[in-house]
Amino acid sequence: MAIFTQLEEFGHEEVLFCQNKDVGLRAIIAIHDTTLGPALGGTRMWPYETEEEALADALRLSRAMTYKAAAAGLNMGGGKAVIIGDPKKDKSEALFRAFGRFIESLKGRFITGEDVGVDVNDVEYMYMETRYVCGLSPAHGGGGDPAPVTALGVVQGMKACVQEQFNATSLEGFTVAVQGLGSVGSHLVELLVNERAQVIGTDIDEEKVRRVVDRFGIRTVPPDEIYRVDADIFAPCALGAVINDETIPQFKFKIIAGSANNQLAEDRHGEELHRRGILYAPDYVINAGGLINIYVELEGYDRERALRMTRSIYYNLRKVFEIARQENIPTAQAADKLVEQRIAMVRKLKDMYTGQGVHRMRWETR
């Protein structure tokens, strides 16, 4: 598997393999970079076909979390955990409590919460064994479901995009193609309708489509047709790698701004969007609302503060677009540059640091 080669290539600090055969637990925790603070990232449960595939996902996603936290201005590093298993049939209290013990063993180097295949109930089981979880229910002082906040951040990002691309100040009258009508996508549709945008939606789950149509009356298309609809903005809110050699030639969009992770199949696809004059909102910048919501929870959840910080995604994207314009580079490269400059700056500060950090998280006062 050449694990150390992969760690060196992507700059990871640590990978922990977790196993408890009595409860069926097989998991991987990847800690990418803790320069800015402890690694923060969700736990994903997925029926990976191979262990190599699970490791690759953990490494890729944890690196993205470092960039997401840095771009949002948070004092957190990046990490990710994956549990190998089918979330529809392999979940149990024992499995998540066993996993929680592995989280606790890291003593705060990694803080986790829900991701694909893991919900707030599963996190509650982890919480029985570790302090270092977030995304808890309000009953435990948490912020609950982060999806509405993620959707709000995407809308703020879209507003930055139409300002950059069309010199417009609102989304009214623009047509948005939303791919994925799940938790984030459905909340996004609601916000867009309230903004008086026209919405075209799609999802591979017909029940999700039906619920959104019944509630908001939007137009929908089959999943494969979403790439070629006549819309101003494309909002990927489902799978990653949807911007690729096959889909780009179909695009009539002028803006791509959605909540999905790893939207570019390869870095060169960001360059192709730039060449075609399509403005791309780098995914880890625009979809940071959920992460911000969780970050606020770590300090003692305040809903208004979470929403206020999420609205800053508008300004974060404006900075990215300014760098891209000044240097005539793709926006994905500009975002990376912004992040790497911030991490380098903090790394220099740490060389001089002599005291204890002022940032106090909720478990430090228990």
Summary of the structure (lengths in Angstrom):
residues: 366
radius of gyration: 20.0
end to end distance: 41.6
largest distance: 59.2
contacts: 1313
relative contact order: 0.12
helix: 49%
strand: 16%
